[in-house]
Amino acid sequence: MISRKLQARQKEAHGRRDCSSIATIMVLAAPTIYQGIVYSTSFRVGELFREAVRHNATALILVHNHPSGDPTPSPEDAQATRTLAEAGKMMDIEVLDHLVIGRGKYVSLKERRLGF
């Protein structure tokens, strides 16, 4: 569901899935946090974690799109993941993954060990 919405965007957008990961993953929310311009977006770390804290989530999955259709993570994507994973550790909210959505495909930064 979230990937179809992000794939269709003509501007870069960041979303997040708040999860509670006791034994299985339960999606608590999937809000769109930011919408940027065609080539970039900026974000505030606190705003990306706000809903996770509000839902008392123990983990989250970050998701954003690349309007070009190429889901290859940029160096900025990896750096943002590092920053967000560190912030999550301080709040005891694990960043399970950061997915970049492209045209009909996605890339997991966790699988590629970028920022984790």
C-alpha positions in Angstrom: 0.0 0.0 0.0 2.6 2.6 1.0 4.9 1.7 -1.8 2.2 2.3 -4.4 1.5 5.7 -2.9 5.2 6.7 -2.8 6.0 5.3 -6.3 3.3 7.6 -7.8 4.7 10.8 -6.3 6.5 13.2 -8.6 8.3 14.7 -5.6 10.5 13.0 -3.1 8.6 12.0 0.0 9.5 10.4 3.3 7.2 8.1 5.2 7.6 5.8 8.1 6.0 2.7 9.5 5.8 2.5 13.3 6.2 -1.1 14.4 5.9 -3.0 17.6 8.4 -5.9 17.3 7.7 -8.2 20.3 7.5 -11.5 18.3 6.0 -10.3 15.0 5.8 -7.0 13.3 2.5 -5.2 13.7 2.1 -2.0 11.7 0.7 0.7 14.0 0.8 3.6 11.6 2.1 4.6 8.1 2.1 8.4 8.0 3.7 10.6 5.4 6.0 12.9 7.3 7.6 15.1 4.7 7.1 16.0 1.0 10.0 17.6 -0.7 10.8 18.9 -4.1 11.6 16.8 -7.2 15.2 16.1 -6.2 15.4 16.3 -2.5 13.8 16.8 0.9 15.0 17.8 4.3 13.7 16.5 7.6 13.9 17.1 11.3 14.8 13.9 13.3 12.3 14.6 16.0 9.4 14.8 13.6 10.3 11.4 12.1 10.1 9.8 15.5 7.2 11.7 17.0 4.5 9.3 15.9 6.6 6.3 16.9 6.9 7.8 20.4 3.2 8.6 20.5 2.3 5.0 19.5 4.8 3.6 22.0 6.5 1.8 19.1 9.6 -0.3 19.8 10.8 -0.1 16.2 10.1 1.6 12.8 10.8 1.2 9.1 11.7 4.3 7.2 10.5 4.6 3.6 11.0 7.2 0.9 10.7 7.4 -2.8 13.0 8.5 -5.7 10.7 10.1 -8.3 13.3 9.3 -11.0 12.2 5.7 -10.6 15.8 4.5 -9.7 15.7 3.3 -6.1 19.5 3.3 -5.8 20.3 4.9 -2.4 22.4 8.1 -2.5 25.2 8.9 -0.1 22.8 11.3 1.5 20.3 8.4 2.1 23.0 6.4 3.8 24.0 9.3 6.0 20.4 10.1 6.9 19.9 6.4 7.8 23.0 6.5 10.1 21.7 9.7 11.8 18.2 8.2 12.3 19.5 4.8 13.5 21.7 6.6 16.2 18.7 8.8 17.2 16.6 5.7 17.5 19.1 4.0 19.7 19.0 6.9 22.1 15.2 6.6 22.3 15.2 2.8 22.4 13.3 2.7 19.1 15.0 0.4 16.6 15.2 1.4 13.0 14.6 -1.9 11.3 15.2 -0.8 7.8 15.2 2.2 5.4 13.6 1.4 2.1 14.0 3.5 -1.1 11.0 3.0 -3.5 11.4 3.4 -7.2 9.4 2.5 -10.2 8.1 -1.0 -9.4 11.1 -1.9 -7.2 12.8 -1.0 -3.9 16.2 -1.2 -2.2 16.8 -2.0 1.4 19.6 0.0 3.0 19.8 -2.6 5.7 20.4 -5.4 3.2 23.1 -3.3 1.5 24.6 -2.4 5.0 24.3 1.4 4.2 23.9 3.4 7.4 23.5 0.4 9.7 
